[in-house]
Amino acid sequence: MARRCELTGTGVMTGNNVSHAQNKTRRRFLPNLCDVTLASEKLGRNFKLRIAAKALRSVDHVGGLDAFLLKARDESLSDRALKIKRDLKKALAA
């Protein structure tokens, strides 16, 4: 499974470990991914997603999964999140 947030697209970044003697070796910065279950009020369902802790705070700040998905750009969402967003738009249109 890829180390990528399903809502924000945050992935692995690279950088350097720098010692006191300024020796530089490559390292990886992994995102803080959490397996969470988020509820969609409009769809009346729960969805299990693997998202970053920062994204979880953003979802709470915006007002829930529905509001976050409607504001999010499609490029940053995973395929599963895009499907939820499409279903949500259909439910709002009906």
DRENLUMGU-813995 format. One record per atom (N, C-alpha, C, O, CB): x, y, z. Coordinates in pm, whole numbers, padded with zeros to 5 digits, always signed. Each point is the difference from the previous one (the first is absolute). Glycine has a CB too. Example, Ala and Ser with C-alpha at 12.3 -4.5 7.8 and 13.67 -1.06 7.14 Angstrom:
BEGIN
+01319-00569+00780
-00089+00119+00000
+00090+00120+00000
+00104-00002+00066
-00293-00115+00059
+00154+00222-00197
+00082+00119+00006
-00077+00109+00073
+00051+00111+00017
+00067-00174-00232
***
This chain:
BEGIN
+00084-00117+00000
-00084+00117+00000
+00089+00124+00000
+00099+00007+00073
-00284-00131+00048
+00148+00220-00204
+00080+00121-00012
-00010+00085+00126
-00104+00005+00065
+00069-00009-00313
+00144+00069+00281
+00000+00090+00115
-00047+00138-00046
+00081+00092-00014
+00107-00222+00127
-00319+00142-00138
-00057+00123-00052
-00137+00022+00063
-00080-00093+00011
+00207+00066-00227
-00152+00150+00257
-00129+00036+00059
-00107-00004-00108
+00021+00051-00110
+00093+00094+00285
-00229-00205-00144
-00106-00013-00100
-00076+00131-00023
-00067+00013-00102
+00046-00251+00167
+00030+00333+00026
-00074+00125-00015
+00087+00115-00048
-00045+00080-00083
-00105-00158+00262
+00272+00089-00130
+00083+00114-00037
+00110-00035-00099
+00058+00090-00060
-00107+00004+00282
+00078-00222-00239
+00105-00041-00092
+00140+00013+00057
+00098-00016-00072
-00247+00082-00108
+00160-00036+00309
+00130+00014+00063
+00073-00134-00005
-00055-00103+00037
-00032+00285+00115
+00211-00179-00200
+00078-00123-00014
+00135+00011+00067
+00026+00091+00080
-00144-00136-00292
+00205-00048+00178
+00134-00005+00055
+00084+00113-00059
-00003+00024-00121
-00015-00275+00153
+00094+00320+00054
+00094+00100-00046
+00140-00047+00035
+00018-00082+00089
-00188+00268-00061
+00270-00134-00098
+00138-00038+00027
+00080+00121+00043
-00035+00115-00028
+00018-00300-00139
+00125+00156+00237
+00087+00106+00048
+00132-00060+00045
+00038-00108-00044
-00235+00246+00114
+00266-00067+00016
+00131-00044+00047
+00002-00014+00152
-00059+00082+00071
+00165+00028-00268
-00037-00213+00246
+00044-00002+00138
+00131+00078+00003
+00089-00028-00080
-00203-00198+00132
+00126+00323+00036
+00120+00081+00007
+00062-00018+00137
-00060+00034+00102
-00033+00134-00268
+00215-00222+00168
+00068-00021+00127
+00068+00128+00046
+00002+00101-00071
+00033-00343+00013
+00020+00238+00177
+00071+00115+00054
+00118+00038-00088
+00036+00117-00011
-00106-00183+00242
+00131-00035-00296
+00113+00025-00090
-00046+00037-00141
+00081+00005-00093
+00055-00165+00228
-00267+00186-00150
-00059+00038-00128
+00007-00110-00106
-00001+00029-00120
+00062+00204+00173
-00054-00360-00009
-00013-00111-00095
-00147-00014-00034
-00086+00003+00088
+00291-00124+00006
-00235+00106-00223
-00138-00007-00043
-00031-00137-00060
+00068-00045-00092
-00067+00293+00050
-00102-00312+00094
-00047-00127-00055
-00150+00014-00027
-00071+00069+00073
+00251-00203+00051
-00225+00068-00229
-00140+00014-00039
-00092-00070+00099
+00036-00103+00058
+00035+00117-00298
-00189+00042+00260
-00100-00059+00087
-00138+00028-00057
-00015+00076-00096
+00165-00048+00298
-00251-00092-00143
-00139+00017-00044
-00083+00054+00114
+00014-00042+00115
+00010-00146-00281
-00112+00282+00134
-00096+00053+00096
-00135-00063-00034
-00059+00030-00104
+00187+00191+00134
-00178-00308+00058
-00125-00070-00024
-00117+00080+00058
+00013+00058+00108
+00108-00279-00106
-00235+00225-00072
-00116+00069+00055
-00059-00078+00117
+00015-00122+00007
-00063+00221-00232
-00017-00029+00316
-00061-00061+00118
-00138-00052-00038
-00101+00066+00023
+00230+00088+00134
-00133-00275-00215
-00126-00056-00050
-00074-00074+00110
+00061-00070+00081
+00040+00049-00308
-00234+00038+00229
-00087-00064+00098
-00115-00066-00074
-00053+00057-00095
+00116+00112+00275
-00103-00288-00136
-00118-00065-00052
-00119+00048+00081
-00010-00029+00120
+00142-00176-00196
-00223+00279+00012
-00114+00058+00071
-00129-00034-00074
+00001-00032-00119
+00145+00219+00207
-00255-00180-00015
-00133-00015-00058
-00071+00134+00011
-00021+00052+00110
+00011-00299-00049
-00026+00303-00175
-00066+00129-00004
-00144-00019-00047
-00027-00081-00089
+00246+00199+00044
-00310-00044+00104
-00142-00011-00032
-00041+00109-00097
+00036+00116+00016
-00081-00219+00208
-00032+00064-00325
-00060+00094-00093
-00145+00020+00041
-00078-00096+00002
+00235+00026-00190
-00193+00194+00222
-00135+00028+00046
-00101-00009-00114
-00110-00052+00018
+00204+00200+00160
-00057-00099-00296
-00092+00000-00114
-00025-00141-00053
-00113-00033-00037
+00192+00262-00021
+00026-00312+00055
-00015-00135-00052
-00047-00098+00107
-00049-00108-00033
+00227+00158-00134
-00163-00014+00294
-00041-00088+00109
+00085-00124+00012
-00049-00105+00041
-00177+00190-00071
+00353-00073-00005
+00092-00115+00003
+00130+00039+00067
+00032+00118+00015
-00134-00211-00225
+00177-00010+00250
+00134+00020+00053
+00101-00049-00103
-00026-00097-00072
-00056+00073+00311
+00196+00090-00247
+00104-00036-00095
+00132-00015+00075
+00039+00087+00078
-00159+00034-00265
+00189-00233+00160
+00134-00021+00058
+00102+00058-00097
+00005-00039-00117
-00080-00171+00241
+00155+00303-00075
+00100+00066-00082
+00134-00002+00071
+00006-00009+00123
-00182+00155-00227
+00283-00136+00026
+00135+00010+00056
+00048+00141-00029
+00041+00032-00111
+00009-00282+00079
-00056+00335+00135
+00031+00141-00021
+00106+00046+00099
+00025-00066+00101
-00258+00106-00187
+00294+00073+00055
+00101+00058+00088
-00069+00066+00119
-00116+00042-00010
+00273-00004-00186
-00087-00029+00307
-00055+00062+00121
-00034+00146-00028
-00098+00052+00054
+00232-00209+00091
-00055+00224-00227
-00027+00139-00036
-00130+00010-00078
-00076+00095+00018
+00324-00046-00022
-00275-00145-00083
-00124+00000-00077
-00120-00023+00091
-00107+00056-00023
+00231-00140-00178
-00107+00002+00303
-00109-00024+00094
-00037+00129+00073
-00118+00027+00022
+00195-00265+00007
+00022+00317+00007
-00026+00129+00063
-00069+00094-00098
-00088+00077+00039
+00288-00107+00110
-00161+00024-00276
-00062+00085-00102
-00146-00038-00021
-00085+00088-00017
+00307-00059-00094
-00252-00159+00111
-00138-00046-00016
-00085+00053+00115
-00111+00048-00022
+00190-00257-00098
-00028+00201+00241
-00074+00052+00115
-00019+00151-00009
-00106+00052+00036
+00199-00239+00104
+00007+00258-00187
-00005+00146-00009
-00103+00047-00102
-00073+00097+00023
+00314-00088+00043
-00247-00079-00180
-00090+00041-00108
-00145-00033+00035
-00091+00071-00044
+00275-00106-00122
-00207-00069+00243
-00136-00033+00039
-00044-00139-00039
-00120-00025-00013
+00071+00261-00007
+00143-00327+00001
-00037-00137-00029
+00049-00046-00137
+00053+00078-00079
-00251-00049+00226
+00177-00157-00172
+00049-00062-00123
-00069+00059-00123
+00065+00027-00101
-00019-00237+00228
-00177+00231-00118
-00074+00052-00115
+00052+00136-00045
+00025+00021-00118
-00226-00148+00196
+00216+00218+00016
+00047+00135-00033
+00143-00004-00053
+00034+00075-00091
-00186+00020+00266
+00235-00181-00116
+00140-00009-00044
+00008-00049-00144
+00074+00056-00081
-00001-00099+00317
-00149-00062-00269
+00005-00057-00135
-00052+00098-00104
+00054+00007-00111
-00082-00234+00210
-00076+00303-00065
-00053+00095-00097
+00097+00114-00029
-00001+00055-00110
-00228-00113+00189
+00313+00093+00019
+00099+00106-00020
+00129-00050-00064
+00072+00078-00063
-00169+00037+00260
+00127-00244-00182
+00130-00054-00041
+00012-00005-00152
-00098-00021-00072
+00107-00114+00283
+00114+00154-00259
+00029-00014-00142
+00005-00148-00035
+00044-00082+00081
+00084+00300-00084
-00173-00253-00117
-00004-00140-00041
+00140-00060-00016
+00017-00121+00016
-00233+00167-00131
+00316+00037+00084
+00136-00052-00020
+00061-00056+00127
+00081-00093-00005
-00052+00259-00177
-00068-00112+00297
+00060-00044+00125
-00071-00121+00060
+00055-00064+00089
+00016+00298-00050
-00191-00265-00086
-00076-00111+00058
+00037-00132-00063
+00038-00006-00117
-00225+00163+00163
+00177-00264+00033
+00023-00134-00052
-00123-00045-00079
-00102+00069-00001
+00257-00125+00195
-00146-00059-00259
-00112-00052-00078
-00121-00027+00088
-00113+00029-00038
+00275-00129-00124
-00137+00043+00281
-00111-00028+00092
-00067+00129+00046
-00123+00007+00008
+00241-00215+00068
-00038+00310-00045
-00056+00127+00045
-00076+00069-00113
-00101+00067+00025
+00288-00045+00141
-00139-00036-00289
-00071+00058-00114
-00136-00066-00019
-00098+00068-00032
+00317-00018-00076
-00227-00180+00129
-00127-00071-00011
-00098+00049+00107
-00119+00018-00028
+00238-00219-00067
-00069+00222+00217
-00086+00053+00107
-00048+00139-00037
-00117+00034+00022
+00242-00170+00150
-00036+00218-00230
-00037+00137-00038
-00107-00001-00110
-00094+00079+00005
+00324-00001+00058
-00217-00168-00161
-00100-00010-00105
-00135-00042+00057
-00104+00057-00036
+00283-00115-00129
-00179-00042+00254
-00125-00045+00063
-00064+00114+00081
-00122+00014+00003
+00212-00249+00006
-00005+00313+00055
-00049+00111+00081
-00067+00107-00086
-00105+00053+00035
+00286-00098+00131
-00118+00076-00282
-00059+00098-00091
-00134-00049-00056
-00093+00078-00017
+00324+00002-00042
-00240-00211+00031
-00127-00056-00048
-00107+00011+00107
-00115+00032-00030
+00241-00191-00119
-00088+00133+00273
-00099+00006+00109
-00047+00144+00023
-00117+00022+00033
+00225-00223+00074
-00019+00297-00124
-00038+00140+00019
-00087+00050-00116
-00088+00084+00020
+00301-00046+00109
-00188-00090-00249
-00078+00043-00116
-00142-00057+00004
-00094+00062-00051
+00307-00048-00082
-00226-00131+00192
-00133-00065+00002
-00093+00057+00105
-00114-00045+00013
+00221-00161-00095
***
